[in-house]
Amino acid sequence: MDTEAGPGARPHAPGTGRPVPEAEPGVVERWRSGGGGELVELLARVREEVGGVAAFRLGPAPTVLVTDPTAVQHVLARFPERYVKRSHRARLLIGDGVMAATGAAWKRQRRLLQGQFTGPGMRRYEQRITAAARTTAERWDGYARTGQVLDVGREMHRFALDAIWRSLTGYPLDEETERELAAVEAVAAAVPTLPADVADARDAVAADLARIDAVARRAIEAARSGVAGPDGPGLVHVLTEAATERPEYTDGLIRDELVTLLAAGHETTATTLTWLCLLLDRHPTAREHALAAGGEGSPERRQAIQALIHETLRLYPSAWILPRHAAEDDTLAGYSVEAGTDILVCPYLTHRDPGLWPDPEHFDPRRFTAPDGRPAHPGAYFPFGMGPRACLGLQFALRESTVLLEHLLPVHVPEFAATPTKAQYGITVRPAGPTPATLAPLPA
């Protein structure tokens, strides 16, 4: 089973540890008196005051914040059966897709999709990713010729949506589908502010959900008819074929998997690429060093570009917070955790821990190329999560980001007319505002 404890795991010893140290009530009170603000601000204060395993109270029961690498690994990788996912925040959007599924259903769904995003499975999407990158590069060439203002964040969403749509359906993204699928981003952005009542929440985004369902229905019907796109069959074909042997793959579940892959397969990549462009605007020498690492297509340049991506993911991880629920009593890093306790694992804060990452707020891609540039502990860097529930699309996301940057970095430099001054912490960490820019050629 993929949830068994790893080699060398200690025997389960529930209730033998010390109580989890708890933040003083004043920490929460000061945060609330300041208007609440972003949750990450409270979590940062709790970690600073208490440490890498810390309790705090927003209600009658304590929540435990986990940022210590060893504790992170314990929760996510070594004993995931003790720390489980409950309802996903975006369930309204993704339904019973693999990100929200639990138990035996999750195992079946993950097993079907796993091979599509690793090793040989990834190779079938290489040409589709490259085609999406070339389309974006050609569009940027046009912007550069005309001096047209573009929104970098919108462009990155357009590229990432094209790449995942080609992979799902075999078709390039057309303008009508792009307009309709903007509803995916709209619902995802609305999730943190929707009413707690499920029916009320669904009513609030009913029009967008209807648009998404219509696009999914057309894609499923096309796949079931046996008509492949110009790039060949896509992932939707894999799902419809599975339905012929697995009765659980109803049209409803296929829709949920399709929307899950759409949402997870473009939002996180687009956000990472947007942050990277903003970081390179502030640190232009990082671009110069990446391009100077090797010639076009060389392993050295590719490694340097991937270091840019990893350092961006360190600062702005794809999943900035990972909620879990203690299914049983446990001892975590020497502390007793009772069954029923809510756990918040926070990659964002682990990645910015000065005890792990010297000068953590500084953008320095050399952390990922220099010997001993990054912490050795696996729990110190996990932008896609870790353990059996780590993001399925990790390789896909890294590959599409790398390919796009190989096309754009040598040719175009976005010159921003304005840049967001804050981040927005929803399902992902997004720049809070537009990113208008014009394109300038690299200096000779």
C-alpha positions as CSV (number, residue, x, y, z in Angstrom):
1,M,0.0,0.0,0.0
2,D,1.2,3.5,-0.7
3,T,0.2,4.7,2.8
4,E,2.4,2.4,4.8
5,A,5.0,3.8,7.1
6,G,8.4,4.1,5.5
7,P,11.5,2.1,6.3
8,G,12.9,2.7,9.8
9,A,9.7,4.2,11.0
10,R,9.3,4.1,14.8
11,P,6.5,2.1,16.3
12,H,3.3,4.0,16.9
13,A,3.3,5.3,20.4
14,P,0.1,7.4,20.9
15,G,-0.1,9.8,23.8
16,T,3.5,9.4,25.1
17,G,4.7,12.9,24.2
18,R,4.5,16.3,25.8
19,P,1.6,18.7,25.1
20,V,2.1,20.7,21.9
21,P,3.3,24.2,22.9
22,E,0.6,26.7,22.4
23,A,0.8,30.3,21.3
24,E,-0.3,32.9,23.8
25,P,-3.9,34.1,23.2
26,G,-2.5,37.6,22.6
27,V,-1.0,36.5,19.3
28,V,-4.4,35.6,17.9
29,E,-6.1,38.7,19.6
30,R,-3.5,41.1,18.0
31,W,-4.1,39.5,14.6
32,R,-7.8,39.8,15.0
33,S,-7.6,43.4,16.3
34,G,-5.6,44.3,13.2
35,G,-8.5,43.3,11.0
36,G,-7.6,39.6,10.7
37,G,-5.6,40.0,7.5
38,E,-4.2,37.0,5.7
39,L,-4.1,33.7,7.6
40,V,-0.4,33.4,6.7
41,E,0.4,36.5,8.9
42,L,-1.0,34.7,12.0
43,L,0.7,31.5,11.2
44,A,4.1,33.3,10.8
45,R,3.6,34.9,14.2
46,V,2.7,31.5,15.8
47,R,5.8,29.9,14.3
48,E,8.1,32.7,15.3
49,E,6.8,32.7,18.9
50,V,6.4,28.9,19.5
51,G,8.4,26.9,16.8
52,G,8.0,24.4,14.1
53,V,5.2,22.4,15.8
54,A,2.9,24.9,17.5
55,A,-0.8,25.0,18.6
56,F,-3.0,28.1,18.4
57,R,-6.8,28.7,18.9
58,L,-9.2,30.3,16.5
59,G,-12.0,28.5,18.3
60,P,-12.4,26.2,21.3
61,A,-10.1,23.5,20.0
62,P,-6.5,24.0,19.1
63,T,-5.1,23.8,15.6
64,V,-1.6,22.5,15.2
65,L,0.8,24.3,12.8
66,V,3.5,22.1,11.3
67,T,6.6,23.7,9.6
68,D,9.5,21.7,11.1
69,P,10.9,19.4,8.3
70,T,11.0,16.2,10.4
71,A,7.4,16.8,11.5
72,V,6.4,17.6,7.9
73,Q,7.8,14.3,6.7
74,H,6.0,12.5,9.6
75,V,2.6,13.9,8.7
76,L,2.7,13.8,4.9
77,A,5.0,10.9,4.0
78,R,5.7,8.5,6.9
79,F,2.2,8.3,8.4
80,P,-0.3,9.7,6.0
81,E,-2.9,7.2,7.2
82,R,-2.9,9.0,10.6
83,Y,-3.1,12.5,9.1
84,V,-5.8,12.4,6.4
85,K,-7.4,14.9,4.0
86,R,-11.0,15.7,4.6
87,S,-13.2,17.8,2.4
88,H,-11.2,19.7,-0.2
89,R,-11.8,23.5,-0.3
90,A,-12.5,23.4,-4.0
91,R,-14.9,20.4,-3.9
92,L,-17.6,22.6,-5.3
93,L,-15.5,22.9,-8.5
94,I,-13.7,19.5,-8.7
95,G,-16.4,17.3,-7.2
96,D,-15.1,13.7,-6.6
97,G,-11.9,14.2,-8.7
98,V,-8.7,12.7,-7.5
99,M,-7.7,15.8,-5.5
100,A,-10.8,15.6,-3.3
101,A,-11.3,11.8,-3.3
102,T,-10.4,9.8,-0.2
103,G,-10.0,6.1,0.8
104,A,-10.3,3.3,-1.7
105,A,-11.8,5.6,-4.3
106,W,-8.8,7.9,-4.2
107,K,-6.4,4.9,-4.6
108,R,-8.2,3.7,-7.7
109,Q,-8.3,7.1,-9.3
110,R,-4.7,7.9,-8.5
111,R,-3.5,4.5,-9.8
112,L,-5.3,5.2,-13.2
113,L,-3.8,8.7,-13.6
114,Q,-0.3,8.0,-12.1
115,G,1.1,6.5,-15.2
116,Q,0.0,9.4,-17.3
117,F,2.2,11.9,-15.5
118,T,5.4,9.9,-15.0
119,G,8.2,8.4,-17.1
120,P,6.9,7.0,-20.4
121,G,3.4,8.6,-19.8
122,M,4.9,12.1,-19.9
123,R,6.6,11.5,-23.2
124,R,3.3,11.5,-25.0
125,Y,2.7,15.1,-23.9
126,E,6.1,16.5,-24.9
127,Q,5.1,17.6,-28.4
128,R,1.8,19.1,-27.1
129,I,3.7,21.2,-24.4
130,T,6.2,22.3,-27.0
131,A,3.4,23.3,-29.4
132,A,1.7,25.4,-26.7
133,A,5.1,27.1,-25.9
134,R,5.7,27.9,-29.6
135,T,2.2,29.4,-29.9
136,T,2.9,31.6,-26.9
137,A,6.4,32.6,-28.3
138,E,4.9,33.5,-31.6
139,R,2.2,35.6,-29.9
140,W,4.9,37.4,-27.8
141,D,6.9,38.1,-31.0
142,G,3.8,39.9,-32.3
143,Y,3.5,41.9,-29.1
144,A,7.2,42.9,-29.3
145,R,6.8,44.1,-32.9
146,T,3.7,46.2,-32.2
147,G,4.6,47.4,-28.7
148,Q,1.2,46.1,-27.5
149,V,0.7,46.0,-23.7
150,L,0.1,42.5,-22.4
151,D,-0.8,41.2,-19.0
152,V,1.9,38.7,-18.1
153,G,-0.3,36.8,-15.7
154,R,-3.1,36.4,-18.2
155,E,-0.5,35.3,-20.8
156,M,0.8,32.6,-18.5
157,H,-2.7,31.4,-17.8
158,R,-3.4,31.2,-21.5
159,F,-0.2,29.1,-22.1
160,A,-0.8,26.7,-19.2
161,L,-4.4,26.2,-20.2
162,D,-3.4,25.5,-23.8
163,A,-0.8,22.9,-22.7
164,I,-3.3,21.1,-20.4
165,W,-6.1,21.3,-22.9
166,R,-4.0,19.8,-25.7
167,S,-3.0,17.0,-23.3
168,L,-6.6,16.3,-22.2
169,T,-8.3,16.5,-25.6
170,G,-5.7,16.5,-28.4
171,Y,-6.9,19.9,-29.6
172,P,-5.1,23.3,-29.3
173,L,-7.0,25.8,-27.2
174,D,-9.4,27.9,-29.3
175,E,-10.7,31.3,-28.3
176,E,-14.3,30.1,-27.5
177,T,-13.0,27.3,-25.2
178,E,-10.6,29.7,-23.6
179,R,-13.5,32.2,-22.8
180,E,-15.6,29.4,-21.4
181,L,-12.8,27.9,-19.3
182,A,-12.2,31.3,-17.7
183,A,-15.0,30.1,-15.4
184,V,-12.6,27.6,-13.8
185,E,-10.4,30.3,-12.6
186,A,-13.3,32.4,-11.5
187,V,-14.8,29.7,-9.3
188,A,-11.4,28.8,-7.9
189,A,-10.8,32.4,-7.0
190,A,-14.2,32.7,-5.4
191,V,-13.9,29.5,-3.2
192,P,-12.4,31.2,-0.1
193,T,-15.2,33.8,0.0
194,L,-18.2,31.5,-0.8
195,P,-21.0,30.9,1.8
196,A,-20.4,28.0,4.2
197,D,-23.8,26.4,3.1
198,V,-23.1,24.2,0.2
199,A,-26.4,25.0,-1.6
200,D,-25.8,28.8,-1.2
201,A,-22.2,28.4,-2.4
202,R,-23.3,26.5,-5.5
203,D,-26.0,29.1,-6.3
204,A,-23.4,31.9,-6.0
205,V,-21.3,30.3,-8.9
206,A,-24.0,28.5,-10.7
207,A,-23.5,30.2,-14.0
208,D,-19.8,29.6,-14.1
209,L,-20.3,25.9,-13.1
210,A,-22.8,25.5,-15.9
211,R,-20.2,26.9,-18.4
212,I,-17.6,24.5,-17.1
213,D,-20.0,21.5,-17.3
214,A,-20.9,22.3,-20.9
215,V,-17.2,22.3,-22.0
216,A,-16.6,19.1,-20.1
217,R,-19.6,17.4,-21.6
218,R,-18.5,18.3,-25.2
219,A,-15.0,17.0,-24.5
220,I,-16.4,13.7,-23.1
221,E,-18.8,13.2,-26.0
222,A,-16.0,13.8,-28.5
223,A,-13.7,11.3,-26.8
224,R,-16.4,8.7,-26.5
225,S,-17.2,9.1,-30.2
226,G,-13.7,8.0,-31.0
227,V,-12.8,11.3,-32.7
228,A,-9.2,12.2,-31.8
229,G,-7.8,15.7,-32.1
230,P,-5.0,16.7,-34.4
231,D,-2.5,15.8,-31.6
232,G,-4.1,12.4,-31.1
233,P,-6.1,11.0,-28.2
234,G,-5.8,12.8,-24.9
235,L,-6.4,12.0,-21.3
236,V,-10.1,12.3,-21.6
237,H,-9.9,9.3,-23.9
238,V,-8.1,7.4,-21.2
239,L,-10.9,8.2,-18.8
240,T,-13.7,7.2,-21.2
241,E,-11.9,3.9,-22.0
242,A,-11.7,3.2,-18.3
243,A,-15.5,3.6,-18.1
244,T,-16.0,0.6,-20.3
245,E,-14.5,-1.7,-17.6
246,R,-14.9,0.3,-14.4
247,P,-18.5,1.3,-13.6
248,E,-17.5,3.9,-11.1
249,Y,-16.2,6.0,-14.1
250,T,-19.6,7.6,-14.8
251,D,-19.9,10.8,-16.9
252,G,-20.0,12.6,-13.6
253,L,-16.7,11.3,-12.3
254,I,-15.1,11.8,-15.7
255,R,-16.3,15.4,-15.6
256,D,-14.8,15.8,-12.1
257,E,-11.4,14.3,-13.1
258,L,-11.4,16.5,-16.2
259,V,-12.1,19.7,-14.2
260,T,-9.6,18.7,-11.5
261,L,-6.9,18.3,-14.1
262,L,-7.8,21.5,-15.8
263,A,-7.8,23.5,-12.5
264,A,-4.7,21.9,-11.0
265,G,-3.0,21.6,-14.4
266,H,-3.0,25.3,-15.3
267,E,-3.6,27.5,-12.3
268,T,-0.5,26.5,-10.3
269,T,1.8,26.6,-13.4
270,A,0.5,29.9,-14.5
271,T,0.9,31.4,-11.1
272,T,4.5,30.1,-10.8
273,L,5.5,31.5,-14.2
274,T,3.9,34.9,-13.3
275,W,5.8,35.1,-10.0
276,L,9.0,34.2,-11.9
277,C,8.6,37.0,-14.4
278,L,8.0,39.4,-11.5
279,L,11.1,38.1,-9.7
280,L,13.3,38.4,-12.8
281,D,12.1,42.0,-13.2
282,R,13.6,42.7,-9.7
283,H,16.6,40.4,-10.2
284,P,17.7,40.7,-13.9
285,T,21.1,39.1,-13.3
286,A,19.4,35.8,-12.5
287,R,18.1,35.7,-16.1
288,E,21.6,36.5,-17.4
289,H,23.2,33.8,-15.4
290,A,20.7,31.2,-16.6
291,L,21.2,32.1,-20.2
292,A,25.0,32.1,-19.8
293,A,25.0,28.6,-18.2
294,G,25.0,26.9,-21.6
295,G,23.9,27.1,-25.2
296,E,20.4,26.7,-26.5
297,G,19.0,23.3,-25.7
298,S,22.0,22.4,-23.5
299,P,21.6,20.4,-20.3
300,E,23.4,23.2,-18.4
301,R,21.0,25.9,-19.5
302,R,18.0,23.6,-18.8
303,Q,19.4,23.0,-15.3
304,A,19.8,26.7,-14.7
305,I,16.3,27.4,-15.9
306,Q,14.9,24.7,-13.6
307,A,16.8,26.4,-10.8
308,L,14.8,29.6,-11.5
309,I,11.6,27.6,-11.3
310,H,12.5,25.8,-8.1
311,E,13.6,29.1,-6.4
312,T,10.3,30.6,-7.4
313,L,8.4,27.6,-6.0
314,R,10.4,27.9,-2.8
315,L,9.1,31.5,-2.3
316,Y,5.6,30.8,-3.7
317,P,4.9,27.0,-3.5
318,S,2.0,25.6,-5.6
319,A,0.2,24.6,-2.4
320,W,1.1,27.1,0.3
321,I,-0.9,25.3,3.0
322,L,-1.9,21.6,3.3
323,P,-4.7,20.9,5.8
324,R,-4.8,17.5,7.5
325,H,-6.9,15.9,10.2
326,A,-5.5,13.6,12.9
327,A,-7.5,10.3,12.4
328,E,-6.0,8.8,15.6
329,D,-3.8,9.7,18.6
330,D,-0.2,10.1,17.7
331,T,3.2,11.3,18.9
332,L,4.6,14.0,16.5
333,A,8.1,15.3,17.1
334,G,7.8,14.3,20.7
335,Y,4.4,16.0,21.2
336,S,1.1,14.3,21.8
337,V,-1.5,14.9,19.1
338,E,-5.1,13.8,19.9
339,A,-7.4,12.2,17.3
340,G,-9.6,14.9,15.8
341,T,-7.0,17.6,15.9
342,D,-6.8,19.9,12.8
343,I,-3.3,20.1,11.4
344,L,-1.9,22.8,9.0
345,V,1.3,21.9,7.2
346,C,2.7,25.1,5.7
347,P,5.3,24.8,2.9
348,Y,5.2,28.6,2.6
349,L,6.7,29.1,6.1
350,T,9.0,26.1,6.0
351,H,10.5,27.4,2.7
352,R,11.1,30.8,4.4
353,D,12.6,29.5,7.7
354,P,16.0,31.2,8.2
355,G,17.2,28.2,10.1
356,L,16.9,26.1,6.9
357,W,17.3,28.7,4.2
358,P,19.9,31.5,4.8
359,D,18.5,34.9,3.8
360,P,15.2,33.2,3.0
361,E,13.4,36.3,1.5
362,H,16.1,36.7,-1.1
363,F,15.6,35.3,-4.6
364,D,18.7,33.2,-5.2
365,P,18.4,30.3,-7.8
366,R,21.9,29.2,-7.0
367,R,20.4,27.4,-4.0
368,F,19.4,24.7,-6.5
369,T,22.6,24.5,-8.5
370,A,25.4,25.0,-5.9
371,P,26.7,22.1,-3.8
372,D,25.0,22.2,-0.4
373,G,22.9,25.2,-1.6
374,R,19.7,23.8,-0.2
375,P,18.8,21.8,3.0
376,A,19.2,18.0,2.6
377,H,16.1,17.1,4.6
378,P,13.2,16.2,2.2
379,G,10.8,18.0,4.5
380,A,12.5,21.4,3.9
381,Y,11.3,21.8,0.3
382,F,8.0,20.4,-0.8
383,P,6.2,22.9,-3.1
384,F,4.0,20.1,-4.5
385,G,3.4,18.4,-1.2
386,M,5.1,15.1,-0.4
387,G,4.2,11.5,0.3
388,P,1.4,9.5,-1.4
389,R,-0.8,12.6,-1.9
390,A,1.9,14.7,-3.5
391,C,0.7,16.5,-6.7
392,L,0.3,14.1,-9.6
393,G,1.3,16.8,-12.1
394,L,4.7,17.7,-10.6
395,Q,6.7,16.5,-13.7
396,F,4.1,18.0,-16.1
397,A,4.3,21.4,-14.4
398,L,8.1,21.4,-14.3
399,R,8.3,20.3,-17.9
400,E,5.9,22.9,-19.3
401,S,7.5,25.7,-17.3
402,T,11.0,24.8,-18.5
403,V,9.9,24.5,-22.1
404,L,8.2,27.8,-22.1
405,L,11.1,29.6,-20.5
406,E,13.5,28.0,-23.0
407,H,11.5,29.7,-25.7
408,L,10.9,33.1,-24.0
409,L,14.0,33.9,-21.9
410,P,16.5,34.3,-24.8
411,V,14.2,36.6,-26.7
412,H,11.9,38.7,-24.5
413,V,12.2,40.8,-21.3
414,P,8.8,42.0,-19.9
415,E,9.0,45.6,-18.8
416,F,6.3,46.1,-16.3
417,A,4.2,49.2,-16.2
418,A,3.1,48.3,-12.7
419,T,3.6,45.3,-10.4
420,P,1.4,44.0,-7.6
421,T,2.7,45.0,-4.1
422,K,0.9,42.1,-2.3
423,A,0.2,38.4,-2.6
424,Q,-3.3,36.9,-2.4
425,Y,-3.5,33.7,-0.4
426,G,-6.3,31.5,-1.7
427,I,-6.0,28.0,-3.0
428,T,-2.7,29.2,-4.4
429,V,-0.5,32.3,-3.6
430,R,-1.3,34.7,-6.4
431,P,-0.1,38.2,-7.2
432,A,-2.8,40.5,-6.0
433,G,-3.4,42.6,-9.1
434,P,-2.7,42.8,-12.9
435,T,0.7,42.6,-14.4
436,P,0.8,44.9,-17.5
437,A,4.0,44.9,-19.5
438,T,5.5,45.6,-22.8
439,L,8.3,43.4,-24.3
440,A,11.8,44.5,-24.9
441,P,14.5,42.5,-26.6
442,L,17.4,41.3,-24.6
443,P,20.4,43.7,-24.7
444,A,23.0,42.6,-27.2
